[in-house]
Amino acid sequence: LDASDLASSSSCSFLDTVVTPLLAQSQDSGGQRLLLLLNKSDLLSANAPACDIALPPHLLLSCHTGAGMDSLLQALKTELAAVCGDPSTGPPLLTRVRHQYHLQGCLDALGHYQLATDLALAAEALRQARRQLNHLTGGGGTEEILDLIFQDFCVGK
């Protein structure tokens, strides 16, 4: 958001109709996080008129002079650590139950594969592992693979 133009009706309207509801939603749900950046801080004057709306927590920065970039990088680091975990203390945390479920299913299937003594059981375990990963990545399933393989074959009379 342009910090030098906060008093304009368009900026106040944007803050009121977009930013304030997003902030309320992020505080209520605890999921989505909001970081408000006010650029062009180098153009601010001490006697500039202010917007009537109370600003949520924000960072002032200037892309022109580079002022505030250290604060932005620190805030991003803090936000990423809160969402993903701190990489210096361990691997990223899986925050979605669905991701945990499908990755655990994949690991279980790979464990069955390692223990399988029969080729058919080993192949089925690998199919199960692939299916779990496909749920995460949106990759194609068996039908899509078969369609790709047989798309050039003419099965007819």
N, C-alpha and C positions, 0 to 999 in steps of 0.2 A: 504494500500500500504506500502511496506517495505521502510521506510525512509532511512535505511542504504544502500540501493541499488538504489537510485534515478538516479545515473549517468549511470547505465547499459542501454544498448540499449533496452532491453525488457521493462524496466520501462518507459523509454522515449517514446517508441513506444506506450505503454499502455496509457500514459498520452495524447499523441497526437491523437491517434485514438479512444479512448473511453471517457476519462474524459473531454477533451476539447469540443467535440461535445455535451456531456451531459450538461456541464455548459452553453454552448451557447443556447441549447434548453430550459433549465430551466429559463434562463434570458429572452428569447423571449416569452415563453408561460405564464410565471408567475404561472404555475401550479406545475410541478414537481420540487422538491427542491433537492439540492445537498449539501452533507456534506462530504468533503474529509478528511479521517483520514490517517495520516502517523504514523505507528507503529514503534517500535524499536528505538525510539529516544535516548535510552540509549547507542546505538551503534554508534551514530553520533560523528564524530570528527570535530574539528574546521577547519581542512584543507581538508575535504572531497570534492572531485569534485562534482559539481552540475550539474543537468540536464539543457540542453540548453533551455528547454521549461519553460516559466513563469508559476509558479504554481498558480492555482486558490486559493481562500481562503481555508485554511486548518487548521487542528489541529494536533499538534505533541503530541504523547503519547507513553508510554511504558507499555505494558501489564506485562512485567517482574517486573518493579519497581513500577508501579502504577502512575508514573508521568503523568500528563495531564488528569487524570480521572475526576477530578473536572471540568475542562474546558469542557470535553466531556459531562458530565451530564448537565452542564449549557447550552451548545449549544443544546442538545436534548430537554431540557425543553423549550428553546426559540423557537425551530422549532415546537414542538408540540403545543405550545400556538399560534403560527402563523397559524397553520393549523386547529386546533380544537377549539381554544378559550381558555381562561384562566379558569380552573375549579374553581378557588377561586372567580371569579366574576360572575359565572353563568354556566348553562348547556352548553355542547358542541354545537357548531354551525353546522348546516347541510349545507355542502358546495355544494353539488350536487343538482341541481334543480330537478332532477328525484326523489331523496330521499324525498325532501320537498313535491313534488307533491303527491307521493304515501302515505306518512304519513298523509298529510292533507286529502286525500281521505279516508283513514282508519278512521281518527277522524270524518269526516263527516258521514260516514256510521254508526259508533258507536252512533253518535248523533241521527240518524234516528232510530236506534234500540231502544234507550231509549224512544223515543217518540211514537213508534209503538204501536197501540192498537190491531192490528190483528196479529195473530201468523205467518201467511204466510209472511206478510210484515217484521216482526221482523227477521224471518229466512233469508229472502232475504237481509236484511241489514247486517246481520252477514256474509253471503256469500260474499257480496261486501267488507266488512272489511278484510276478509281473503284473497280475491283476491288481494287487494292492498298490503297486507303484503307479499304475495307470489311473487309479482313483485320485492320486495326488497330482499327477502331471497332466491329466486330461488326454493321455495317450490312447491310441486305438486298442481295441480288444481283439479277440480271436476272429470275430466276423470281419472286421476291417482288414486284418492281415490276409485272411482267405480271399476276400474280395480283391485285394491288391494282387495277390498271386494269380488268381484265375480270371482277371479282367480281360486278358488277351485270348483266353481259350474260348472256342465256340462249342458250346454243348448243345447239340441239336439232334435232328432226326437221323 
